[in-house]
Amino acid sequence: MAQVYRGGQLYGTGRPARLTPHEVRTRAFDPRRRGVDPDQVREFQARVADELTDLHQQVRTLSQENDRIKRALRDWQTLHARECRPSQEYHTNEGHW
């Protein structure tokens, strides 16, 4: 879990720290009596790291697209609000009460 200090106290953010492809590729494991094939471990690490690289790129691309769409929507709303203002006769306060 990612950790942040607030007011001198350790405060968890609620989500794990982002794993990078470099961390996956360079992670070392303690040897055990009945260990695993190091070549298979490295091959698996490379696959996972490549997939993480692709996912991080997709997140960046989608975030940029999201920002672009938000800007376009904001621009459209501004333009639409200018064109669709109600006439002043609807704003009079001549109600019965």
N, C-alpha and C positions, 0 to 999 in steps of 0.2 A: 504494500500500500504506500502511496506517495505520502510523505510526511512534511508538514509545514509547522514552523514555529510561530505561535501567536501569543503575545504577552509573555514570552519566555517559556511557555509550555508547549509540548509537542502536541500537535493537533492533526489528526488524520483527515485527508480530503475525501475519503470514501471510495476512491478508485485507485487501482494499482498504477505504479509508475509505468510510463510508456517504454516498452521493450524495443530496443533498436536492433537492426540487422547486425551491426558490429558486435553488440553484446552476445548475440546468438552464435556468431561465427567464432568468437574468441573465448567462449565460456569453457573453463576447465573443470573436470570432475575428479574427485578423489579416487585413487585406485582401490579396488576391492580384490579380494582373493579370487572370486569368480567374476571377473570383469567382463565387459562387453568389447566387441571388436572396435578399436578406435577409428578405423576407416569408415565403418558404418555410422558411427556417431558423427564424424565430420561431414559425411555425405548428407545425413539427416539435418545437421545444423545448417549446411549450405542451402538445402531446400527450404527450410523454415525462414532463413534470412532472406532468400530471394522473394518468398511470398510476402514477408513483412515489407520489403522494399516496394513491391507492387501495391500493397494495401496502403502504405503511407502516401504513395503518389496518387492513388485514387481519392484518398481523403483530402489531399491538397487540391486536386482538380474539382472535386465536388464542393469544397468550401468556396473556391473562387467562383464557381458557377452559382452557388447560393447567394453570394454577395452581389453578383451581377444581376440576378433576378430580383433581389430585394431593391437594388437601386432603380431598376426599370419599373418596378411596381410603385415605388415612391414617386418617381417622375410622372407616371401615368396618373396616380391619385392627385398630385398637385395640379396637373393640367385639367383633369376631369373636374376637380373642385372649382377651378376658375370658370369653366364653361357652364357648369350646372348650378350656379347660385340661384336661389329662388328670388323672385321679385320682391320688392319691399312691401307690397300689399299684404303678404303673408306674415310679416313681422309686426304688424300693428297689434296692440294689446287692447282690443275693443271687446273683450269677452263679457259675458253676462255677469260674471262675478267680479 
